[in-house]
Amino acid sequence: EAQVTQNPRYLITVTGKKLTVTCSQNMNHEYMSWYRQDPGLGLRQIYYSMNVEVTDKGDVPEGYKVSRKEKRNFPLILESPSPNQTSLYFCASSRTGAAPRYEQYFGPGTRLTVT
Amino acid sequence: AQSVTQPDIHITVSEGASLELRCNYSYGATPYLFWYVQSPGQGLQLLLKYFSGDTLVQGIKGFEAEFKRSQSSFNLRKPSVHWSDAAEYFCAVSAGGTSYGKLTFGQGTILTVHP
């Protein structure tokens, strides 16, 4: 089954304790992205990756890191989480082409609470 | 910069009634437009998309949307709503160029369906 998986699904942590949210896709997609969802703001892009070893900032990258060492995996790293990073996080992937016309497939989400 | 506005934060309809969710976008080039649905506790699922051609596009679950370039709109419609349609709906526009693939989302519209 084609899918994007994220782990963990739920995480409660304390300020400053480093954490990693994993994302994996089995569709051989080149493009992967992380979004955060906050009430009234919709989803906003944090980072994206066009392919292995190619990553770039989205709209809200502060406080986050990513890496793309393998095509299927795109982990999101919070080196020193703060309460304002409490949010619902989604990973997504898609094919790439001459135009951004391909559907992005979303993972189930990770609900993060930082106290 | 691209932007998407969904003017209605919350809409309530009766089961069997028709539905229209509004979406206005701002984008300097050819827009690639999407509607996603998010059921409670779930990820995002693509309902339909528009790239070019026929301005009336059909999607899954009986939804359709009409692209109107002159009004910068991409409204979602369904002739008869079912209780299972209760969810949050997001309109999004996809970027090309240096922000390839970035989805810019509207704030979302929560749909409540009364029996």
Boltz contact constraints between the chains, C-beta under 6 A:
constraints:
  - contact:
      token1: [A, 31]
      token2: [B, 101]
      max_distance: 6.0
  - contact:
      token1: [A, 40]
      token2: [B, 107]
      max_distance: 6.0
  - contact:
      token1: [A, 42]
      token2: [B, 105]
      max_distance: 6.0
  - contact:
      token1: [A, 42]
      token2: [B, 106]
      max_distance: 6.0
  - contact:
      token1: [A, 42]
      token2: [B, 107]
      max_distance: 6.0
  - contact:
      token1: [A, 42]
      token2: [B, 108]
      max_distance: 6.0
  - contact:
      token1: [A, 43]
      token2: [B, 105]
      max_distance: 6.0
  - contact:
      token1: [A, 45]
      token2: [B, 102]
      max_distance: 6.0
  - contact:
      token1: [A, 99]
      token2: [B, 96]
      max_distance: 6.0
  - contact:
      token1: [A, 100]
      token2: [B, 32]
      max_distance: 6.0
  - contact:
      token1: [A, 100]
      token2: [B, 94]
      max_distance: 6.0
  - contact:
      token1: [A, 100]
      token2: [B, 96]
      max_distance: 6.0
  - contact:
      token1: [A, 100]
      token2: [B, 100]
      max_distance: 6.0
  - contact:
      token1: [A, 100]
      token2: [B, 101]
      max_distance: 6.0
  - contact:
      token1: [A, 101]
      token2: [B, 32]
      max_distance: 6.0
  - contact:
      token1: [A, 101]
      token2: [B, 51]
      max_distance: 6.0
  - contact:
      token1: [A, 103]
      token2: [B, 46]
      max_distance: 6.0
  - contact:
      token1: [A, 106]
      token2: [B, 43]
      max_distance: 6.0
  - contact:
      token1: [A, 106]
      token2: [B, 44]
      max_distance: 6.0
  - contact:
      token1: [A, 107]
      token2: [B, 43]
      max_distance: 6.0
  - contact:
      token1: [A, 108]
      token2: [B, 43]
      max_distance: 6.0
  - contact:
      token1: [A, 109]
      token2: [B, 43]
      max_distance: 6.0
